[in-house]
Amino acid sequence: MIDLIAMSKWRKIKAAWEAETASNRALAKQFGVSEAAIRKRASSEKWVRRRCAVLTQKVRTAHPMRTDTKTAENPADLIPDLKGLTRRMIAELGDVSAHESEIANAITQETKNDKNEARRNAMLKAISLSARVQSLKALTQTAIMLKTDGVEMGKKAQKKRGAAQIAATGLFAPLQPPNLKTMN
């Protein structure tokens, strides 16, 4: 038999969650359920916060998430997909830069009832200039690597290649089988 009281409680929790009247922790305390249960149900039933939905659509409509994943025996087969992913990530980084103040305001609104500022600080740090610069560095390095289509380019790779060439000749060359000569 379906528990009508529980269904009613979850409807109230969902309404409060979507209206952003309180944090997950406050809702859990108010309704006597765990915070994890609220997060799990919100995720599984795809609850949408009303205020954040508008901002999310503005920032993310141009770059929808890919849900299909691909595996390959040869890593070189993944290079075209990785190049596309790098392009999308750079575009998303540009969107974050363009809408930084709007995102910061949404974070402030989302975390205004939090007793501890750690969550707010972590979210603001994620969109900060230093985080965006680090992301851009990583994406640039990825783009350089992908541009070479798998050819090693770094100093370490150059030294390794040079050492292999030296080892193949001269004093460190592998021993050749002996030449057998017969005397007639």
C-alpha positions in Angstrom: 0.0 0.0 0.0 1.3 3.4 -0.9 2.1 5.6 2.1 0.0 8.8 1.4 1.7 10.7 4.3 5.1 10.0 2.8 3.9 11.1 -0.7 2.5 14.3 0.8 5.8 15.0 2.6 7.9 14.5 -0.6 5.6 16.8 -2.5 6.1 19.5 0.1 9.9 18.8 0.1 10.0 19.0 -3.7 8.0 22.3 -3.8 10.3 23.9 -1.2 13.4 22.6 -3.0 12.2 23.9 -6.4 11.3 27.3 -4.9 14.7 27.4 -3.2 13.2 28.4 0.2 15.9 26.6 2.1 19.1 24.6 1.7 19.0 20.8 1.5 20.3 20.5 5.0 17.5 22.8 6.3 14.8 20.9 4.4 16.2 17.6 5.7 15.9 18.9 9.3 12.5 20.4 8.7 10.9 17.3 7.2 12.9 14.7 9.2 14.6 13.0 6.3 18.3 12.8 5.4 20.0 15.3 3.2 21.3 12.5 1.1 17.7 11.3 0.5 16.7 14.7 -0.7 19.7 14.9 -3.1 19.1 11.4 -4.4 15.4 12.0 -5.0 16.0 15.4 -6.6 18.5 13.8 -8.9 16.5 10.7 -9.8 13.3 12.6 -10.4 15.2 15.4 -12.1 13.8 18.3 -10.0 14.6 21.7 -11.4 15.1 24.8 -9.3 13.0 27.6 -10.7 15.4 30.5 -10.4 18.6 28.7 -11.6 16.8 27.1 -14.6 16.8 30.4 -16.5 20.6 31.0 -15.9 21.4 27.4 -16.7 19.6 27.7 -20.0 21.4 30.9 -20.9 24.9 29.5 -20.3 24.5 25.9 -21.5 22.1 25.9 -24.4 24.8 26.4 -27.0 26.8 23.3 -25.8 24.6 20.3 -24.9 26.3 17.5 -23.0 27.1 14.3 -24.9 25.8 11.2 -23.3 27.4 8.6 -25.6 30.8 7.4 -24.7 33.3 5.8 -27.0 36.2 3.4 -26.3 38.9 2.4 -28.7 41.7 -0.1 -28.9 43.9 2.4 -30.5 44.1 5.8 -28.6 44.7 7.5 -32.0 41.1 6.7 -32.9 39.9 9.0 -30.1 41.8 12.1 -31.3 38.9 13.5 -33.4 36.5 13.2 -30.4 39.1 14.7 -28.1 39.6 17.7 -30.4 35.8 18.3 -30.5 35.7 18.0 -26.7 38.5 20.5 -26.3 36.8 23.0 -28.6 33.5 22.7 -26.6 35.3 23.1 -23.3 37.1 26.2 -24.6 33.7 27.6 -25.7 32.2 26.8 -22.3 35.1 28.5 -20.6 34.3 31.6 -22.7 30.6 31.4 -21.6 31.7 31.3 -18.0 33.9 34.3 -18.5 31.1 36.2 -20.3 28.5 35.4 -17.6 30.7 35.4 -14.5 28.8 38.0 -12.6 25.4 36.3 -13.3 26.8 33.0 -12.1 28.4 34.6 -9.0 25.0 36.1 -8.2 23.2 32.8 -8.6 25.8 31.2 -6.3 25.3 33.9 -3.7 21.5 33.4 -3.9 21.9 29.6 -3.7 24.1 29.7 -0.7 22.6 32.7 1.2 21.1 30.4 3.9 24.2 28.3 4.4 25.6 28.6 7.9 29.1 27.8 6.7 30.6 29.7 3.8 32.8 26.9 2.6 30.4 25.8 -0.1 29.9 29.3 -1.4 33.7 29.9 -1.4 34.3 26.6 -3.3 31.7 27.5 -5.9 33.1 31.0 -6.4 36.6 29.7 -6.6 35.6 27.4 -9.4 34.6 30.3 -11.6 37.4 32.6 -10.5 40.0 34.0 -12.9 42.7 31.7 -11.6 40.6 28.6 -12.1 39.7 29.7 -15.6 43.4 30.4 -16.4 44.3 26.9 -15.1 41.6 25.4 -17.3 42.8 27.3 -20.3 46.4 26.1 -19.7 45.2 22.5 -19.5 43.1 22.9 -22.7 46.0 24.6 -24.5 48.3 21.7 -23.6 45.7 19.2 -24.7 45.2 21.1 -28.0 48.9 21.1 -28.7 49.1 17.4 -28.0 46.2 16.6 -30.2 47.6 18.8 -33.0 50.5 16.5 -33.3 48.2 13.5 -33.8 50.1 11.4 -31.2 53.6 12.4 -32.0 55.6 13.0 -28.8 56.7 16.6 -28.6 57.9 17.4 -25.0 61.4 17.8 -23.7 61.2 14.4 -21.9 60.1 12.7 -25.2 62.9 14.4 -27.1 65.5 13.2 -24.5 64.1 9.7 -24.6 64.3 9.6 -28.4 67.9 10.9 -28.3 68.9 8.3 -25.7 67.4 5.6 -27.8 69.4 6.8 -30.8 72.6 6.9 -28.8 71.9 3.4 -27.4 71.4 2.0 -30.8 74.9 3.0 -32.0 78.4 3.1 -30.6 79.5 1.7 -27.3 76.0 1.0 -26.1 74.8 -0.8 -29.2 73.4 -4.3 -28.8 75.9 -6.9 -29.5 75.8 -8.4 -33.0 76.0 -12.1 -33.5 79.6 -13.2 -34.3 80.6 -13.6 -37.9 81.8 -17.1 -38.6 84.6 -17.2 -41.2 85.9 -20.4 -42.6 89.4 -20.9 -43.7 90.0 -22.9 -46.8 
